[in-house]
Amino acid sequence: MKTNKGPQAWLSRDECAALRGLAIMAIVLHNYCHWLGFAVKENEFTFNAANTARLWGALASPDAMLPVHLLSHFGHYGVPVFLFLSGFGLVMKYERGAAVPPAGRFVRYHYMKLLRMMVPGFVAFTIVDAITPGPFHFKAGDVVAQLLMVINLLPHPDKIIWPGPYWFFGLMMQLYVAYRLALRRHWGWAVALVAACWAAQAVCQPTGEALNRLRYNCVGGMLVFCAGLLAARHLPAARLLAASRGAWAATAVAATAVALACCASFQAWLWAPLAVVAAAVGAVKALPAPALRPLSWLGGISAAMFVAHPLLRKVFIPMSRRGDVYDGLLLYVIATVAVSWMFMVIIDRIPKPRP
């Protein structure tokens, strides 16, 4: 396969790390805020017009809880940013650098890489879950399916995946397989899969179980994953690198407006992740270097933050539910960052898989 290889990527390593930092903070904050009963709930796996109506109401009559409403409703869009970066990174690694290994070795390597990240957090979470109120009833088959990263394929994934954010591991394995078997070939494969995945969702009932199951799997993430692949291959790097911070800031503002507009209808909502990714990229490209560093540092521990934050949420959420909303949220964020840094030490001691 021939690709448009250039001397320099239009997203630098620091910018990619900053995007990961921005995305993980959105996810961490969302997964806390949407557990609060009063918060405006998200439209992530299904589209509920009532949630959108509540969002417009919160924006029309803002109060002290508006940040909680916004994080609860929009924070899950950190996931599409990660998917975009995953597609972008695969092109940079395998199409401008290392040779692509045979399919079996490729899948095994990426499975072991995800498992190495998941296991410490999963073990710690099950311990915390068992000793805190309302423990989840784990079933052996579901635990095995989670460790094999096929649990997304089972019926009612939202009822059996615990902790909930760990659905991401199964999603990524599916996208890795799709990349190795088809998406690294001609760009037409990416376009065809995006079209097929969009059509599969577009014909579903907005609040139905069929849509819910599709979006727990690669059908829901194919759009932004393929956008990352195509952006790395085909966007004009020289022109994008020459763009001013002002132009990128304008891009972020315009894309944010589009993302908000996409909340208005089910069909538009299916494309909202693309607008969110554009807004995130524009925001990061518009930042000066000193402002980029804290986000880049967070991006460096984003994997550990992803696996660690569910166990800290269970510890601190009762404080916010008692009425100390922002006190609990602040302590949760501080604890998550601190524990994630320690998790990185543990993960780094686990042998890395060989490609």
Order of alpha helices (4+ residues) and beta strands (2+ residues): alpha-alpha-alpha-alpha-alpha-alpha-alpha-alpha-alpha-alpha-alpha-alpha-alpha-alpha-alpha-alpha-alpha-alpha
